Amino acid sequence: MTQGPREWMVGDHIFRFEPPNVVWATYHGPLTLEHAARIVGIFQEMREVHPLIIVSVMKDAGRLDPEAGRYFSEKVPSEWSLGTIYIGARLLHRALAKGISLAAQITGHGDKSTVERLHFVSTFEQAREVIAQLRARHRKA
C-alpha cells in the first residue's frame, strides 16, 4: 500500500513525509533521547517505503543529546536510508552526523557506505538535486 503525505510533531520538531520516499525533518531546538526514540518510531512506521531519503533542515537545530546520537547510531539500520541530506548544517552538526554514521558502522549497525550517504547542502534547490541523484542511483542498482 502506498503511503500518502503525512506529518508528525516530535517536541518542536516537524517531520513530513512526501511520497514516494522523502521525509523532511525540520529541527527547532535541542534533540533529546525521548525525541530520538519517537523519530526512530516514525521511520519504523514508514517501513513500507524504505529506503527513505531524509532531508534535515538544520537552521534552527539545537544541541544533540549524546544519548540521542548513540540511539540513532544503534537503532537506524543503514538499509532504511538511501541518503541523508542536511540543509544549512553548521560545522558541529556536520561533525555529529558523520560521528553518528561512523559509530553505526563501527558497531555493525551501518555499512561502509553509511558516511558516503551523507550530503550537506545550503539550499532547498540543492537538496532537490541530491534527491533526484539518489533516486536515479537507486533505480540503476
Secondary structure as GFF3:
##gff-version 3
##sequence-region A 1 141
A	DSSP	beta_strand	6	10	.	.	.	ID=ss1
A	DSSP	beta_strand	13	18	.	.	.	ID=ss2
A	DSSP	beta_strand	22	31	.	.	.	ID=ss3
A	DSSP	alpha_helix	33	45	.	.	.	ID=ss4
A	DSSP	three_ten_helix	47	49	.	.	.	ID=ss5
A	DSSP	beta_strand	52	64	.	.	.	ID=ss6
A	DSSP	alpha_helix	66	75	.	.	.	ID=ss7
A	DSSP	three_ten_helix	78	80	.	.	.	ID=ss8
A	DSSP	beta_strand	81	87	.	.	.	ID=ss9
A	DSSP	alpha_helix	91	106	.	.	.	ID=ss10
A	DSSP	three_ten_helix	115	117	.	.	.	ID=ss11
A	DSSP	beta_strand	118	121	.	.	.	ID=ss12
A	DSSP	alpha_helix	124	140	.	.	.	ID=ss13
###
